């Protein structure tokens, strides 16, 4: 998910995506410890997506950049 997609979502959508991404990251990390993961790069992509979502949520909470889309 790129930054433009993230910025176009509302807070409730971002909260849902954040929870879903964190759960998926947990599952992938657990699988990588117990068995082989088909693509280790997916873990890095998920971590970066989570960081992007957290950044946008923080920017909106502190009113640094733009408001929530309507």
C-alpha positions in Angstrom: 0.0 0.0 0.0 1.5 3.3 -1.0 1.2 6.6 0.8 -1.4 8.1 -1.4 -3.8 5.2 -0.7 -3.1 5.5 3.0 -3.8 9.3 3.0 -7.1 8.8 1.2 -8.5 6.6 3.9 -10.5 7.7 7.0 -9.3 7.1 10.5 -11.5 4.0 11.1 -10.3 2.5 7.8 -6.7 3.1 8.8 -7.3 1.6 12.3 -8.7 -1.5 10.6 -5.8 -1.7 8.1 -3.3 -1.3 10.9 -4.8 -4.1 12.9 -5.0 -6.4 9.9 -1.4 -5.6 8.9 0.0 -6.2 12.4 -1.8 -9.5 12.6 -0.4 -10.5 9.2 3.1 -9.5 10.3 2.8 -11.6 13.4 1.7 -14.6 11.4 4.6 -14.2 8.9 7.1 -13.8 11.6 5.8 -16.8 13.4 5.9 -18.9 10.2 9.5 -17.7 9.4 10.6 -19.0 12.8 8.9 -22.4 12.4 9.1 -23.0 8.6 10.2 -21.3 5.5 8.5 -18.2 4.2 8.0 -18.0 0.4 9.1 -14.3 0.3 11.0 -12.7 3.2 10.7 -9.4 1.5 7.0 -9.4 2.4 7.9 -8.9 6.1 9.8 -5.8 5.2 6.9 -4.5 3.1 4.5 -5.1 6.0 6.7 -3.3 8.5 6.9 -0.3 6.2 3.2 -0.2 5.6 2.6 -0.3 9.3 5.0 2.6 9.8 3.3 4.6 7.0 -0.1 4.1 8.6 1.2 5.1 12.0 2.8 8.2 10.6 -0.4 9.4 8.9 -2.4 8.7 12.0 0.1 10.7 14.1 0.1 13.6 11.6 -3.6 13.8 11.7 -3.7 13.6 15.5 -1.2 16.5 15.9 -2.7 18.4 12.9 0.7 18.6 11.3 -0.5 17.9 7.7 -4.0 17.9 6.3 -7.2 16.7 7.7 -9.1 13.5 7.2 -10.6 13.1 3.7 -14.3 13.5 3.4 
